[in-house]
Amino acid sequence: METIETDVVIVGGGPAGCSCALYTSRADLKTVILDKNPAVGALAITHQIANYPGVSSEMSGEDLLTLMRDQAIQYGTDYRRAQVFGVDVTGDWKIVYTPEGTFKGRSLVLASGAMGRPASFKGEAEFLGRGVSYCATCDGAFYRDREVAVVGINKEALEEAQVLTKFASTVHWITSSDPKDNDAHAMELMHQSNVKHWSRTRLMEIQGDEAGVKGVLLKNRTNESNLELPVEGVFVYMSGSKPITDFLGDQIALKEDGGIIVDDFMSTTSEGVWAIGDIRNTPFKQAVVAASDGCIAAMAIDRYLNSRKAIRVDWVHS
Ligand SMILES: Cc1cc2nc3c(=O)[nH]c(=O)nc-3n(C[C@H](O)[C@H](O)[C@H](O)COP(=O)(O)OP(=O)(O)OC[C@H]3O[C@@H](n4cnc5c(N)ncnc54)[C@H](O)[C@@H]3O)c2cc1C
């Protein structure tokens, strides 16, 4: 699998990550953004953004984010769709793991936002990593020819369910409401031969034993009837607000409220690692605040990397 070395690795392609990348790229630092999904961050799902300075009050969050991303790419940022599932920040090189490859950065920026949610379904926390997953791209191949459930109706759920259709014998898609008739992705998913859609249905419990998940208990909202499905994997995609830090293990210090601790330069307690935007769990979660964080971190990183000569970079051949 591919290993890429770079100056700056940024986890997350929201306004925080994109503004940071714009500044680091313009400072001639080789920059990679790893973004799970450009459609699921807080700005991406904002219908209309009327308070971002200088842009039309009619603009959608998704359109504003596209502008930010394109601007960073135009200045040389390498933007990649990839879900980060682990990091190692103990050495000089900060190592970032994704299903698409490993990235080694002379600096690391954490900008994955706060659209995570605490495990809330019965059995979800208990079976996390033993059948419960939030990443079909990472874990889908473990479920070849097996039955799995996908819970949720947002864009991420639809895309991840599509990934799972390549592996699973049956993908049970569980949604608490009906998808809209004009939702082309939902219609396409429902027409896949190995997808079974359970609409107006709630997940009540994820069941299993020491070996992992064995099934799910569902309740139909129309007739209140219960149903058990014998699945081995459950992929949960529900929205909610909590800093996304699960891929860090216990390597970076957090505040009691789950946000990452930073100093005035957005530097975390781990040298060479910065945190920006909603992942800090700031009291004022706004796109302009996230973008400002990105700028501050980028300037601090430029200073940090250019006064530190110890690491010999492999891509300089002179
Ligand atoms: C419904 C709603 C309406 C809002 N309205 C406004 C408004 O009108 N005006 C305003 O200023 N602010 C608004 N906000 C707040 C604003 O959108 C956020 O403060 C801002 O988007 C935070 O930026 P961010 O870059 O920190 O995170 P996000 O925008 O959430 O971006 C995080 C990115 O990280 C990616 N990511 C997550 N986990 C991983 C992983 N493991 N690996 C790789 N990538 C990952 C996500 O896919 C996403 O692209 C709103 C928020 C919401 C939820």
The ligand as an SDF file (V2000), in Angstrom:
LIG
                    3D

 53 58  0  0  0  0  0  0  0  0999 V2000
  -26.7870   22.6160   10.7340 C   0  0  0  0  0  0  0  0  0  0  0  0
  -25.6540   23.5870   10.9230 C   0  0  0  0  0  0  0  0  0  0  0  0
  -25.8020   24.9010   10.5080 C   0  0  0  0  0  0  0  0  0  0  0  0
  -24.7500   25.8210   10.6550 C   0  0  0  0  0  0  0  0  0  0  0  0
  -24.9090   27.1150   10.2370 N   0  0  0  0  0  0  0  0  0  0  0  0
  -23.8560   27.9710   10.2860 C   0  0  0  0  0  0  0  0  0  0  0  0
  -23.9700   29.3020    9.7880 C   0  0  0  0  0  0  0  0  0  0  0  0
  -25.0300   29.7160    9.3020 O   0  0  0  0  0  0  0  0  0  0  0  0
  -22.8700   30.1140    9.8450 N   0  0  0  0  0  0  0  0  0  0  0  0
  -21.6760   29.6960   10.3810 C   0  0  0  0  0  0  0  0  0  0  0  0
  -20.7150   30.4520   10.3700 O   0  0  0  0  0  0  0  0  0  0  0  0
  -21.5600   28.4490   10.8870 N   0  0  0  0  0  0  0  0  0  0  0  0
  -22.6110   27.5740   10.8540 C   0  0  0  0  0  0  0  0  0  0  0  0
  -22.4720   26.3020   11.3640 N   0  0  0  0  0  0  0  0  0  0  0  0
  -21.2100   25.9320   12.0070 C   0  0  0  0  0  0  0  0  0  0  0  0
  -20.0760   25.6670   10.9870 C   0  0  0  0  0  0  0  0  0  0  0  0
  -20.5980   24.9240    9.9130 O   0  0  0  0  0  0  0  0  0  0  0  0
  -18.9320   24.9310   11.6880 C   0  0  0  0  0  0  0  0  0  0  0  0
  -18.4920   25.7000   12.7840 O   0  0  0  0  0  0  0  0  0  0  0  0
  -17.7590   24.6870   10.7270 C   0  0  0  0  0  0  0  0  0  0  0  0
  -18.1780   23.9760    9.5880 O   0  0  0  0  0  0  0  0  0  0  0  0
  -16.6530   23.9040   11.4420 C   0  0  0  0  0  0  0  0  0  0  0  0
  -15.6370   23.6480   10.5210 O   0  0  0  0  0  0  0  0  0  0  0  0
  -14.6280   22.4040   10.6820 P   0  0  0  0  0  0  0  0  0  0  0  0
  -13.7480   22.4830    9.4970 O   0  0  0  0  0  0  0  0  0  0  0  0
  -14.0590   22.4450   12.0440 O   0  0  0  0  0  0  0  0  0  0  0  0
  -15.5580   21.0950   10.6420 O   0  0  0  0  0  0  0  0  0  0  0  0
  -16.5300   20.5010    9.5310 P   0  0  0  0  0  0  0  0  0  0  0  0
  -17.1220   21.5720    8.6820 O   0  0  0  0  0  0  0  0  0  0  0  0
  -17.4770   19.6190   10.2870 O   0  0  0  0  0  0  0  0  0  0  0  0
  -15.5860   19.6170    8.5980 O   0  0  0  0  0  0  0  0  0  0  0  0
  -14.9440   18.4780    9.1070 C   0  0  0  0  0  0  0  0  0  0  0  0
  -14.4740   17.5940    7.9310 C   0  0  0  0  0  0  0  0  0  0  0  0
  -13.7160   16.5170    8.4910 O   0  0  0  0  0  0  0  0  0  0  0  0
  -14.0390   15.3140    7.8290 C   0  0  0  0  0  0  0  0  0  0  0  0
  -13.7420   14.1830    8.7200 N   0  0  0  0  0  0  0  0  0  0  0  0
  -14.3650   13.8050    9.8560 C   0  0  0  0  0  0  0  0  0  0  0  0
  -13.8070   12.7080   10.3900 N   0  0  0  0  0  0  0  0  0  0  0  0
  -12.7870   12.3850    9.5570 C   0  0  0  0  0  0  0  0  0  0  0  0
  -11.8280   11.3180    9.5470 C   0  0  0  0  0  0  0  0  0  0  0  0
  -11.7700   10.3810   10.5050 N   0  0  0  0  0  0  0  0  0  0  0  0
  -10.9270   11.2700    8.5080 N   0  0  0  0  0  0  0  0  0  0  0  0
  -10.9330   12.2230    7.5190 C   0  0  0  0  0  0  0  0  0  0  0  0
  -11.8360   13.2290    7.4900 N   0  0  0  0  0  0  0  0  0  0  0  0
  -12.7360   13.3120    8.4940 C   0  0  0  0  0  0  0  0  0  0  0  0
  -15.5250   15.4620    7.4920 C   0  0  0  0  0  0  0  0  0  0  0  0
  -15.9080   14.6130    6.4150 O   0  0  0  0  0  0  0  0  0  0  0  0
  -15.6010   16.9590    7.1350 C   0  0  0  0  0  0  0  0  0  0  0  0
  -15.3900   17.1460    5.7270 O   0  0  0  0  0  0  0  0  0  0  0  0
  -23.5250   25.3890   11.2360 C   0  0  0  0  0  0  0  0  0  0  0  0
  -23.3910   24.0600   11.6670 C   0  0  0  0  0  0  0  0  0  0  0  0
  -24.4330   23.1600   11.5010 C   0  0  0  0  0  0  0  0  0  0  0  0
  -24.2690   21.7330   11.9600 C   0  0  0  0  0  0  0  0  0  0  0  0
  1  2  1  0
  2  3  1  0
  2 52  2  0
  3  4  2  0
  4  5  1  0
  4 50  1  0
  5  6  2  0
  6  7  1  0
  6 13  1  0
  7  8  2  0
  7  9  1  0
  9 10  1  0
 10 11  2  0
 10 12  1  0
 12 13  2  0
 13 14  1  0
 14 15  1  0
 14 50  1  0
 15 16  1  0
 16 17  1  0
 16 18  1  0
 18 19  1  0
 18 20  1  0
 20 21  1  0
 20 22  1  0
 22 23  1  0
 23 24  1  0
 24 25  2  0
 24 26  1  0
 24 27  1  0
 27 28  1  0
 28 29  2  0
 28 30  1  0
 28 31  1  0
 31 32  1  0
 32 33  1  0
 33 34  1  0
 33 48  1  0
 34 35  1  0
 35 36  1  0
 35 46  1  0
 36 37  1  0
 36 45  1  0
 37 38  2  0
 38 39  1  0
 39 40  1  0
 39 45  2  0
 40 41  1  0
 40 42  2  0
 42 43  1  0
 43 44  2  0
 44 45  1  0
 46 47  1  0
 46 48  1  0
 48 49  1  0
 50 51  2  0
 51 52  1  0
 52 53  1  0
M  END
$$$$
